[in-house]
Amino acid sequence: MSRFLLVVPPLTGHVAPLRAVAAELLRRGHDVAWCGPEPTTSGLSRAGRVYAAGDALEFAVERRPEGLRGFAALKFLWEQYLVPLADAMVPGVEKAVADFRPDVVIADQQAFAGALVASRRAVPWVTSASTSTELGDPLRALPKVAAWVEGLQDGLRTRHRVSCGDLRFSPDLVLAFTTVTLTGPIGGMAAVRFVGPALPPAPPVGFSWDRLDGRPLVLATLGTANAALGRRFLSECVDALAAMPEVQGLVVDPTGELFSDEVLLARRIPQAEVVRKAAAVICHGGHNTVSESLASGLPLVIAPIRDDQSMLAQQVEAAGAGLRLRFDRVKAPDIRRTIDEVLTEPAYAAAAARVRASFAAAGGVVAAVDHLESLI
């Protein structure tokens, strides 16, 4: 069988779909190894051989400045995160490729080191597009910004003595863990294969299911990396849901600092299982939460915080499957009105159901691995 090296950044949402891919590759008899900043990569991958590439603590999401928006956020992402991450990871990826001798390198779209090393060593490489942000060419209308991004990539290629194209897109295969029903039409991307979400099994988490009382359940969560930043927003969600006796609210508060007699609070939940019992989800626009929600046909209320989340919120809204809020400004009355709209207006649930059907038809992790095997 064949050997696949998965090169990832220390980001939960980017590793998650590749965990499902790795499990399917192993099920089919292939050999799989991971490469990324430690110790985070070992914790996120949860199985298999891991080659260290960089120090995860230097690239923890929590170290990013709060409040960055627009070009300031993009500038920080590229200059202070993606490019330094690539430079830091290249030596470790080089060692991993030399030792593991993969037939194919699967590089997350934000782990440029995988593309750099694979190109230099003439190993076939695949892009894992864990989010759809880059697929739609978001800088098309901003040529100067696009040229700036290309200049940063040129710097990486020069420093690491590589002659190749855009590090975000493999010329052979780009696995997009979404569908056109959600993203809208995307042109000029012949190598893209839309496979829908690849949702890995979650670790067991205790939850008192008897606390659910039968009312429509509305879940509010900001994922795994926004505990301190999200306290104000989650507090507003608690107030909004407390004023809606027709629904039962469940707010995930990792800090354990919030209090309510009317709304359920939990530090952690078995999210995939809870989502399947919910009527709507309030979230930050993280790709995994959005995918889990739409895979269950649930309408969304999204308050994006950073990076690709704004684009994903825009896609959900354009698809008719939810509404968007301002994370840093929204108050409880606005949240309450928005929840009420997505729950009572049938068009939102109908649109979410269309996305769910497209996800099911795309093939998920089985289709993704079929495409990978076609390269061998």
Residue, then its C-alpha position, 0 to 999 in steps of 0.5 A: m500500500s501507499r504512505f501518506l504524510l499529513v502536514v498540519p498547523p496547530l489549529t483544531g479546525h484544520v486538523a479535524p477533517l484530516r483525522a477523518v481522512a487518516a482513519e479512512l486511509l488506515r482502514r484501507g491499509h495505507d500507512v499514515a504519519w503526521c507532521g506539525p508543531e508539537p506538542t499540539t499536533s500529537g494532541l489533535s491528531r490523537a493517533g499515528r506517528v507524529y513528526a515534530a515541525g516547529d513549536a506549537l506554543e509560538f503559534a497558539v491562537e490565543r497569542r493573536p491580538e484581539g480586535l484586529r479587523g479587515f486588512a489589519a487582520l489579514k496582515f497579521l495572519w500572513e506576516q506574523y502567522l502563516v509565513p513564520l509558521a512555514d519557515a519554522m516548519v520546513p526543517g521538520v517537514e524535510k526530516a519527516v519526508a526523508d524518514f517516512r518517504p511518503d508517496v503523497v504529502i497532504a498539506d493543509q492550506q495554511a501549512f505552506a511547509g508541506a507544499l514547499v518541501a514536497s515541491r522541492r523533493a518532487v513528491p506529489w502533494v495535495t491541498s487540504a482546504s479545511t475552509s472554503t475562504e481561499l477557493g472563492d479568490p477573496l482578493r480578486a477585487l483587491p489587486k494590490v493586496a493580492a500582489w502583496v500576498e504573492g510577494l510573501q509567497d515569493g519570499l518563502r519560495t526564494r528562502h527555501r529554494v523552491s520553484c512552484g506555483d501558489l502554495r495554497f493550491s496543489p496543481d494536482l488535487v485540492l480537497a474542499f471539505t464543503t460543497v458548491t451549494l454552500t460556497g456558490p459557483i467557483g471558477g478557475m479551479a480545475a483541481v478542486r474536488f468538493v467532497g463535503p465535510a469529513l467529520p471525525p469521531a469526537p472524544p467522549v464527553g459527559f453530558s446530562w441528557d435528562r436536562l433537556d426538557g423537550r423544547p426546541l434546543v438552541l445551542a450557543t458555542l464559540g469553539t475551542a479557542n475563544a474562551a476569554l474573547g467570547r465571554r461578553f458575547l456568550s453572556e449576551c446569548v445567555d440573556a437572549l435565550a433566558a428571555m425566550p421561554e419557548v426554547q431551551g438554551l444551552v450555552v457552552d462556557p469554557t470559563g465556567e464564569l456565567f450563571s443562569d437559572e433559565v439557560l443550561l450552561a456547560r464547560r464542554i459538551p459532546q457537540a456532534e450529539v447535541v447538534r443532532k438534537a438542536a433546532a438552531v445553532i449560534c456560533h462564531g463561524g468555525h468550519n467544523t461547527v458550521s459543517e456539523s450544524l448544516a449536516s444536520g440541516l440546522p439554521l445558523v446564527i453566526a457572529p464571526i470573530r477572525d480569519d475565514q469566519s467572516m467569509l463562511a458567515q457570508q456564504v451561509e447567509a448567501a445560501g439562505a441557511g442563516l443570519r450574521l451578527r456583529f460579534d463585538r457589538v451585538k446585544a441580547p435583544d438583537i440575538r433574540r430577534t435573530i434566533d426567533e427569525v431563523l426558527t420561525e421563518p421556514a426558508y432558513a430550515a429549507a436552505a439548511a436542508r438543501v446544504r445537508a443534502s449536498f453534503a450527503a451527496a458529495g461523499g465525504v471522507v470516502a470520496a476524499v480518499d478515493h481522490l487521494e488514491s487516484l494520485i498513486 
